[in-house]
């Protein structure tokens, strides 16, 4: 690990954490909710991240969900890939059976032309925690998902766009399907041991998965597209529609089950 990588990781964690704190403040002080609150949060967090990255890393490019795509990034040596609010709908949900939703995140990742994903940080602001691509072990945690009632594997999926093969994957693992909000929250649920696999095929973009994948890979988890091929970032087309994040011993069964369902990864 180089000193520059350590500094970049610290920056990613700092920015994801501070953007999350800003979002919590906006959420608490605003009279808005739903899409209106989500739009304000997206804009405020994106402005913050863009300004901080311009000041701290002026020679790097930035790819953000909430800003126009500067195509010069395709020739850049380093590109920050950020999602200012991953799970905007969950962020804007202030009322429900368990109160305000906590399954939303802030993503900050750094991609390098020679090495792919270099660093990543995923903040879960409503829980007051940020995870990075360091080698620290994450103890089993509860908070994103209900406590387990048994040892059956859990497969987390999008609550709004669950893949058609979700139940088949859960059945193959002898487990259950659990719906959850943002991509970052679902990936981190696997990191935290609250779930065993996260599968998705309903459409995503690079900013949805870059930081979560950087963190999950560093913790020893399997990360790939649903056909088992690598996840590739800083592409001309930022559409990266499907994803597997899982305990490594489950990967073969998951990929084979999806293949048997004849799902086209797109």
Wavefront OBJ file of the C-alpha trace (Angstrom):
o trace
v 0.000 0.000 0.000
v 1.486 3.322 -1.038
v 1.297 6.548 0.928
v -0.751 8.071 -1.890
v -3.300 5.256 -1.708
v -3.616 5.723 2.035
v -4.137 9.457 1.558
v -6.750 8.839 -1.148
v -8.574 6.370 1.087
v -8.623 8.851 3.954
v -9.995 11.475 1.599
v -12.707 9.126 0.312
v -13.780 8.239 3.852
v -13.711 11.872 4.953
v -15.767 13.081 1.991
v -18.338 10.268 2.178
v -18.721 10.823 5.918
v -19.024 14.611 5.678
v -21.437 14.426 2.748
v -23.506 12.017 4.828
v -23.498 14.376 7.799
v -24.662 17.174 5.501
v -27.480 14.976 4.227
v -28.577 14.062 7.752
v -28.669 17.763 8.612
v -30.669 18.596 5.483
v -33.081 15.763 6.240
v -33.580 16.888 9.834
v -34.042 20.583 9.108
v -36.104 20.440 5.922
v -39.880 20.526 5.771
v -39.697 18.558 2.543
v -40.047 14.815 2.044
v -40.191 12.309 -0.771
v -38.816 13.282 -4.172
v -38.459 16.956 -3.245
v -36.226 16.123 -0.280
v -34.283 13.645 -2.402
v -33.648 16.263 -5.074
v -32.388 18.786 -2.530
v -30.164 16.199 -0.881
v -28.717 15.072 -4.211
v -27.889 18.634 -5.207
v -26.377 19.664 -1.874
v -24.255 16.528 -1.537
v -23.075 16.684 -5.148
v -22.082 20.343 -4.817
v -20.131 19.491 -1.676
v -18.300 16.533 -3.230
v -17.482 18.390 -6.440
v -16.075 21.389 -4.554
v -14.021 19.287 -2.144
v -12.559 17.073 -4.870
v -11.701 20.098 -7.019
v -9.798 21.556 -4.071
v -8.118 18.356 -2.859
v -7.421 16.616 -6.187
v -7.573 19.297 -8.900
v -5.877 17.105 -11.520
v -8.317 14.217 -11.192
v -11.573 13.767 -13.093
v -14.967 13.171 -11.476
v -17.884 11.045 -12.634
v -21.016 11.751 -10.605
v -24.601 10.654 -11.013
v -25.743 14.223 -10.411
v -23.400 16.155 -12.724
v -22.899 16.312 -16.475
v -20.471 13.690 -17.733
v -17.154 15.320 -18.681
v -15.956 12.911 -21.363
v -12.338 13.942 -20.832
v -12.438 11.415 -17.974
v -11.980 8.670 -20.569
v -8.373 9.807 -21.050
v -7.732 10.593 -17.389
v -5.316 8.646 -15.216
v -7.558 8.944 -12.166
v -11.341 9.328 -11.914
v -13.439 9.733 -8.779
v -16.762 7.907 -9.172
v -19.367 9.247 -6.763
v -23.027 8.827 -5.934
v -24.025 11.735 -3.682
v -27.168 9.950 -2.468
v -27.491 6.278 -3.291
v -31.094 5.444 -2.553
v -32.736 8.828 -3.041
v -36.197 7.361 -2.485
v -35.149 5.827 0.831
v -33.477 9.097 1.858
v -36.739 10.936 1.231
v -38.822 8.404 3.199
v -39.320 9.894 6.654
v -42.266 7.834 7.825
v -42.978 4.126 7.857
v -43.384 1.123 10.159
v -39.900 1.734 11.571
v -39.690 5.488 11.107
v -37.285 7.147 8.685
v -35.465 4.776 6.313
v -31.796 4.029 7.070
v -30.963 2.004 3.939
v -29.403 4.805 1.868
v -25.758 5.672 1.359
v -23.056 7.967 -0.007
v -20.486 6.456 -2.396
v -16.990 7.773 -3.076
v -14.594 5.645 -5.153
v -11.359 6.298 -7.018
v -10.526 4.530 -10.286
v -7.038 4.385 -11.799
v -6.218 3.748 -15.446
v -3.547 1.188 -14.551
v -5.249 -0.607 -11.672
v -9.024 -0.202 -11.854
v -10.689 0.589 -8.545
v -8.104 2.014 -6.162
v -10.116 3.049 -3.115
v -13.722 3.163 -2.037
v -15.830 4.439 0.834
v -19.508 3.841 1.555
v -21.161 5.933 4.245
v -24.407 4.861 5.885
v -25.227 8.284 7.327
v -28.433 7.325 9.122
v -26.414 4.733 11.063
v -23.416 7.026 11.568
v -20.858 4.652 10.034
v -18.556 4.637 6.993
v -16.835 1.587 5.519
v -13.713 1.690 3.362
v -11.591 -0.681 1.314
v -9.140 -1.277 4.135
v -8.324 -4.730 5.480
v -10.103 -4.308 8.798
v -12.448 -7.166 9.654
v -16.101 -6.177 10.052
v -17.727 -7.978 12.950
v -21.272 -9.283 12.351
v -23.606 -6.330 12.804
v -27.345 -5.718 12.966
v -29.061 -2.496 12.009
v -29.710 -2.490 8.289
v -31.778 -5.669 8.331
v -33.921 -7.372 10.992
v -32.007 -9.785 13.245
v -31.722 -13.335 11.900
v -34.141 -15.874 13.314
v -32.217 -18.848 11.911
v -29.057 -19.734 9.965
v -30.652 -19.704 6.506
v -28.704 -17.605 3.983
v -30.181 -14.260 3.070
v -30.234 -12.911 -0.478
v -30.827 -9.155 -0.552
v -32.470 -7.601 -3.603
v -33.952 -4.311 -4.684
v -37.362 -3.651 -3.188
v -38.494 -1.857 -6.349
v -36.740 -3.942 -9.018
v -36.042 -7.459 -7.720
v -34.476 -9.690 -10.382
v -36.625 -12.451 -11.822
v -34.133 -15.055 -10.658
v -34.034 -13.877 -7.003
v -36.178 -16.671 -5.589
v -34.352 -19.295 -7.659
v -31.038 -18.120 -6.207
v -32.421 -18.160 -2.661
v -33.850 -21.650 -3.191
v -30.528 -22.917 -4.546
v -28.792 -21.627 -1.414
v -31.513 -22.920 0.903
v -32.197 -19.365 1.967
v -34.597 -16.451 1.832
v -35.051 -13.258 -0.183
v -34.877 -9.954 1.683
v -35.758 -6.612 0.082
v -33.725 -3.525 0.899
v -33.087 -0.008 -0.407
v -29.935 1.369 -1.986
v -27.238 -0.638 -3.743
v -24.690 0.551 -1.206
v -26.848 -0.544 1.707
v -27.390 -3.993 0.168
v -23.685 -4.530 -0.534
v -22.753 -3.355 2.946
v -25.388 -5.660 4.454
v -23.277 -8.515 3.052
v -20.088 -6.881 4.377
v -21.697 -6.576 7.812
v -22.875 -10.193 7.829
v -26.559 -9.242 7.855
v -26.947 -10.916 4.459
v -24.978 -13.492 2.502
v -25.506 -12.364 -1.092
v -26.729 -9.372 -3.048
v -27.949 -9.961 -6.597
v -29.219 -7.360 -9.031
v -30.224 -7.227 -12.683
v -32.676 -4.334 -12.901
v -30.270 -1.738 -14.266
v -27.526 0.249 -12.551
v -24.716 2.634 -13.461
v -21.058 2.755 -12.496
v -21.671 5.076 -9.536
v -24.146 2.602 -8.038
v -21.558 -0.125 -7.554
v -18.004 1.300 -7.740
v -17.531 2.217 -4.080
v -19.509 -0.755 -2.679
v -17.504 -3.154 -4.856
v -14.193 -1.622 -3.746
v -15.209 -2.092 -0.109
v -16.649 -5.584 -0.569
v -13.634 -6.882 -2.482
v -11.309 -5.591 0.228
v -13.306 -7.579 2.791
v -12.838 -10.791 0.794
v -16.238 -10.950 -0.875
v -16.928 -12.074 -4.443
v -17.963 -9.257 -6.786
v -18.859 -9.697 -10.464
v -21.530 -9.306 -13.069
v -24.245 -11.965 -13.005
v -22.467 -14.061 -15.649
v -19.313 -14.085 -13.519
v -17.430 -11.571 -15.677
v -15.521 -8.645 -14.118
v -17.051 -5.292 -13.304
v -15.271 -2.680 -15.423
v -15.371 1.045 -14.664
v -14.755 4.402 -16.360
v -16.299 3.247 -19.608
v -17.791 5.440 -22.331
v -21.209 3.966 -21.536
v -21.631 4.150 -17.762
v -24.505 1.636 -17.768
v -23.477 -1.380 -15.662
v -26.796 -3.109 -15.153
v -26.161 -6.163 -13.006
v -24.154 -7.246 -10.002
v -23.336 -10.046 -7.579
v -21.775 -9.400 -4.177
v -21.590 -12.512 -2.050
v -19.600 -14.752 0.232
v -17.061 -16.384 -2.093
v -18.190 -19.937 -1.431
v -21.646 -19.068 -2.753
v -20.540 -17.513 -6.036
v -20.490 -20.643 -8.193
v -23.969 -21.725 -7.124
v -25.372 -18.242 -7.687
v -23.827 -17.858 -11.149
v -24.915 -21.318 -12.243
v -28.445 -20.740 -10.975
v -28.703 -17.459 -12.853
v -27.276 -19.067 -15.993
v -29.867 -21.843 -15.761
v -32.557 -19.170 -15.628
v -31.266 -17.972 -19.023
v -30.842 -14.376 -17.932
v -29.010 -12.108 -20.361
v -26.603 -9.831 -18.427
v -27.069 -7.109 -21.054
l 1 2 3 4 5 6 7 8 9 10 11 12 13 14 15 16 17 18 19 20 21 22 23 24 25 26 27 28 29 30 31 32 33 34 35 36 37 38 39 40 41 42 43 44 45 46 47 48 49 50 51 52 53 54 55 56 57 58 59 60 61 62 63 64 65 66 67 68 69 70 71 72 73 74 75 76 77 78 79 80 81 82 83 84 85 86 87 88 89 90 91 92 93 94 95 96 97 98 99 100 101 102 103 104 105 106 107 108 109 110 111 112 113 114 115 116 117 118 119 120 121 122 123 124 125 126 127 128 129 130 131 132 133 134 135 136 137 138 139 140 141 142 143 144 145 146 147 148 149 150 151 152 153 154 155 156 157 158 159 160 161 162 163 164 165 166 167 168 169 170 171 172 173 174 175 176 177 178 179 180 181 182 183 184 185 186 187 188 189 190 191 192 193 194 195 196 197 198 199 200 201 202 203 204 205 206 207 208 209 210 211 212 213 214 215 216 217 218 219 220 221 222 223 224 225 226 227 228 229 230 231 232 233 234 235 236 237 238 239 240 241 242 243 244 245 246 247 248 249 250 251 252 253 254 255 256 257 258 259 260 261 262 263 264 265 266
